[in-house]
């Protein structure tokens, strides 16, 4: 059991690689929402061999922590994924699923009990594996073409204040002032900065590029998610680059 995490139960999933990895191989924490209507349905799927999906930790609707796969085994939670020079992030990450119906079933705000539990387990994992704050990501960060989770209601800014993940340094008034303002730069320049930050950019497909921008906005500018690059987005990515 991770230190400082109380009352964790287990409900082991068969969906993991049999070969163990070493402590130094764990580089990322990836946050997900379940996207299912109930804990029962989500856990049934995550522990069903035929589903081929799992995670290391599950936080139910009441903030209870359940371990499904031990840390040193590779859980099947990230799928086809990219961040910076890494791909297929299952092998280098720990996946945490948080109970939430998601965008397809009435997406809602995460409960305080859930976030408190998430903070505890995240801090424990960060300390144990020396995970850098810029390597704490959402599923939509590493798979923007396929995923929306944990979504725009996920409290990234709050977590960054707890030293879990990162947030930009632009104050709210500055953000609002720049929101919707056109910028006289080539979109490729903005996308180049997104790529430097970590997002996978496929320059050949315009719609794919828009999905990456939407994923970026969903995390760092959740008030307006439209896939359009404005001055606010540009100032935010410039601020975030300082972490790389």
C-alpha positions as CSV (number, residue, x, y, z in Angstrom):
1,X,0.0,0.0,0.0
2,X,1.4,3.5,-0.9
3,X,2.4,5.6,2.1
4,X,-0.1,8.2,3.4
5,X,-3.0,6.5,1.6
6,X,-5.5,5.0,4.0
7,X,-8.2,2.4,3.6
8,X,-7.2,1.2,0.1
9,X,-8.9,-2.0,-1.1
10,X,-8.0,-4.3,-4.0
11,X,-10.0,-5.7,-6.9
12,X,-7.4,-7.1,-9.2
13,X,-7.7,-6.9,-13.0
14,X,-6.2,-9.6,-15.3
15,X,-5.4,-6.9,-17.9
16,X,-1.7,-6.2,-17.5
17,X,1.6,-7.3,-18.9
18,X,3.1,-10.3,-17.0
19,X,6.7,-8.9,-17.1
20,X,7.5,-6.6,-14.2
21,X,9.1,-3.2,-14.7
22,X,11.6,-1.4,-12.5
23,X,11.0,1.6,-10.4
24,X,13.1,3.8,-12.7
25,X,10.8,2.9,-15.6
26,X,7.8,4.7,-14.1
27,X,7.9,8.3,-15.5
28,X,4.3,9.4,-15.9
29,X,1.0,9.6,-14.0
30,X,-2.1,9.6,-16.3
31,X,-5.5,10.7,-15.1
32,X,-8.7,9.3,-16.6
33,X,-12.4,9.4,-16.0
34,X,-14.4,6.2,-16.4
35,X,-17.0,7.5,-18.8
36,X,-19.5,5.0,-17.4
37,X,-22.8,5.4,-15.6
38,X,-21.9,3.5,-12.4
39,X,-18.9,2.2,-10.4
40,X,-20.3,-1.3,-10.8
41,X,-20.2,-1.1,-14.6
42,X,-16.8,0.6,-14.7
43,X,-15.2,-2.0,-12.3
44,X,-16.8,-4.8,-14.2
45,X,-15.2,-3.6,-17.4
46,X,-11.8,-2.8,-15.9
47,X,-11.6,-6.3,-14.4
48,X,-13.0,-8.2,-17.4
49,X,-10.4,-10.0,-19.4
50,X,-12.3,-9.5,-22.6
51,X,-12.3,-5.7,-22.3
52,X,-8.5,-5.5,-22.5
53,X,-8.5,-2.4,-20.4
54,X,-7.5,-1.7,-16.8
55,X,-5.7,0.9,-14.6
56,X,-3.5,0.8,-11.5
57,X,-5.9,2.8,-9.2
58,X,-9.6,3.5,-9.2
59,X,-11.3,6.2,-7.2
60,X,-15.0,5.5,-6.8
61,X,-17.8,8.1,-6.6
62,X,-17.4,8.3,-2.8
63,X,-13.7,8.8,-2.9
64,X,-12.7,5.3,-2.0
65,X,-9.4,4.1,-3.5
66,X,-9.1,0.6,-5.1
67,X,-6.0,-0.9,-6.6
68,X,-6.5,-3.0,-9.7
69,X,-3.0,-3.5,-10.9
70,X,0.2,-3.3,-8.7
71,X,2.5,-0.4,-9.7
72,X,5.4,-2.6,-11.1
73,X,3.1,-4.2,-13.7
74,X,2.0,-2.5,-16.9
75,X,-1.7,-1.8,-16.8
76,X,-3.6,-1.3,-20.1
77,X,-5.0,2.2,-19.7
78,X,-3.3,4.6,-22.2
79,X,-3.5,2.7,-25.5
80,X,-2.1,4.4,-28.6
81,X,-0.5,7.5,-27.0
82,X,2.3,10.0,-27.4
83,X,4.1,12.6,-25.3
84,X,7.2,14.3,-26.4
85,X,9.5,11.5,-27.6
86,X,7.7,8.7,-25.8
87,X,4.9,6.6,-27.3
88,X,2.7,3.8,-26.1
89,X,2.8,5.3,-22.6
90,X,1.5,2.2,-20.8
91,X,5.0,0.9,-20.2
92,X,6.1,4.1,-18.5
93,X,3.1,5.3,-16.6
94,X,0.7,4.7,-13.8
95,X,-3.0,5.1,-14.7
96,X,-5.6,6.5,-12.3
97,X,-9.3,6.2,-13.2
98,X,-11.8,8.5,-11.4
99,X,-15.5,7.6,-11.4
100,X,-17.4,10.0,-13.6
101,X,-20.1,9.4,-16.3
102,X,-18.1,11.5,-18.8
103,X,-19.2,13.5,-21.8
104,X,-21.4,10.7,-23.2
105,X,-23.4,10.1,-20.0
106,X,-23.9,13.5,-18.4
107,X,-20.4,14.7,-17.5
108,X,-20.3,16.3,-14.0
109,X,-17.9,18.0,-11.6
110,X,-15.7,15.7,-9.7
111,X,-16.6,15.3,-6.0
112,X,-14.4,16.8,-3.3
113,X,-13.9,13.4,-1.7
114,X,-12.6,12.1,-5.0
115,X,-10.2,14.9,-5.5
116,X,-8.9,14.6,-1.9
117,X,-8.2,10.9,-2.5
118,X,-6.5,11.8,-5.8
119,X,-4.3,14.3,-4.1
120,X,-3.2,11.7,-1.5
121,X,-2.4,8.9,-3.9
122,X,-0.7,11.3,-6.4
123,X,1.6,12.8,-3.8
124,X,2.5,9.3,-2.6
125,X,3.3,8.2,-6.2
126,X,5.2,11.4,-7.0
127,X,7.4,10.9,-4.0
128,X,8.0,7.2,-4.5
129,X,8.9,7.4,-8.2
130,X,10.3,10.9,-8.3
131,X,7.8,11.9,-11.0
132,X,8.3,15.4,-12.5
133,X,5.2,17.7,-12.3
134,X,5.2,18.2,-16.1
135,X,4.8,14.4,-16.5
136,X,1.4,14.3,-14.8
137,X,-1.0,14.3,-17.7
138,X,-4.6,13.6,-18.8
139,X,-5.6,10.9,-21.2
140,X,-6.6,13.6,-23.7
141,X,-3.1,15.1,-23.5
142,X,-1.5,11.9,-24.7
143,X,-4.3,10.8,-27.1
144,X,-6.1,14.0,-28.3
145,X,-7.6,12.3,-31.4
146,X,-9.5,9.8,-29.3
147,X,-10.0,11.0,-25.8
148,X,-11.6,13.9,-23.9
149,X,-10.9,12.7,-20.3
150,X,-10.5,13.7,-17.6
151,X,-12.2,16.7,-19.2
152,X,-12.7,20.4,-18.7
153,X,-14.3,20.0,-15.2
154,X,-11.1,18.3,-13.9
155,X,-9.4,20.7,-11.4
156,X,-6.0,21.0,-12.9
157,X,-5.3,24.4,-11.4
158,X,-6.2,23.2,-7.9
159,X,-3.9,20.2,-8.3
160,X,-1.1,22.4,-9.5
161,X,-1.4,24.4,-6.3
162,X,-0.8,21.1,-4.5
163,X,2.3,20.5,-6.6
164,X,0.5,17.9,-8.7
165,X,0.9,18.7,-12.4
166,X,1.4,22.2,-13.9
167,X,-0.6,25.3,-14.7
168,X,0.2,28.4,-16.6
169,X,1.3,31.7,-15.0
170,X,-1.1,34.0,-16.7
171,X,-3.5,35.8,-14.3
172,X,-7.2,35.7,-14.8
173,X,-7.6,39.3,-15.9
174,X,-4.9,38.9,-18.5
175,X,-6.6,35.8,-19.8
176,X,-10.0,37.4,-20.1
177,X,-8.5,40.5,-21.8
178,X,-6.8,38.3,-24.5
179,X,-9.7,35.8,-24.9
180,X,-11.0,35.9,-28.5
181,X,-8.3,38.3,-29.7
182,X,-6.9,37.4,-33.1
183,X,-3.1,37.1,-33.3
184,X,-0.9,38.0,-36.3
185,X,1.1,34.8,-36.3
186,X,1.1,31.7,-38.4
187,X,-0.9,28.9,-36.7
188,X,2.1,26.6,-37.4
189,X,4.1,28.7,-34.9
190,X,1.6,28.0,-32.2
191,X,1.5,24.3,-33.1
192,X,5.3,24.2,-33.0
193,X,5.1,25.4,-29.4
194,X,2.4,22.8,-28.6
195,X,4.8,20.1,-30.0
196,X,7.7,21.5,-27.9
197,X,5.5,21.3,-24.8
198,X,4.7,17.6,-25.5
199,X,1.6,17.2,-27.7
200,X,1.8,15.0,-30.7
201,X,1.4,17.0,-33.9
202,X,0.5,15.4,-37.2
203,X,0.9,18.3,-39.7
204,X,-0.8,16.4,-42.5
205,X,-4.4,16.5,-41.2
206,X,-6.2,19.8,-40.4
207,X,-8.9,18.2,-38.3
208,X,-6.3,16.3,-36.2
209,X,-4.6,19.6,-35.5
210,X,-7.9,21.1,-34.3
211,X,-8.4,18.2,-31.9
212,X,-4.9,18.9,-30.4
213,X,-5.8,22.5,-29.8
214,X,-9.2,21.5,-28.3
215,X,-7.3,19.1,-25.9
216,X,-5.0,21.9,-24.9
217,X,-7.9,24.2,-24.3
218,X,-9.8,21.5,-22.4
219,X,-7.0,21.4,-19.9
220,X,-5.5,24.9,-19.8
221,X,-8.4,27.1,-21.0
222,X,-11.6,25.2,-20.1
223,X,-13.9,28.3,-20.2
224,X,-13.8,28.3,-24.1
225,X,-13.2,25.1,-26.0
226,X,-13.5,25.9,-29.7
227,X,-10.3,24.8,-31.3
228,X,-9.5,28.3,-32.4
229,X,-6.1,29.8,-31.6
230,X,-6.4,33.3,-30.0
231,X,-4.1,35.5,-28.0
232,X,-5.1,33.9,-24.7
233,X,-4.1,30.5,-26.0
234,X,-0.8,31.9,-27.3
235,X,0.1,33.5,-24.0
236,X,-0.7,30.3,-22.1
237,X,1.5,28.1,-24.2
238,X,4.3,30.6,-24.0
239,X,4.0,30.4,-20.2
240,X,3.9,26.6,-20.2
241,X,7.0,26.3,-22.3
242,X,9.0,27.6,-19.4
243,X,8.5,24.2,-17.7
244,X,10.1,22.2,-20.5
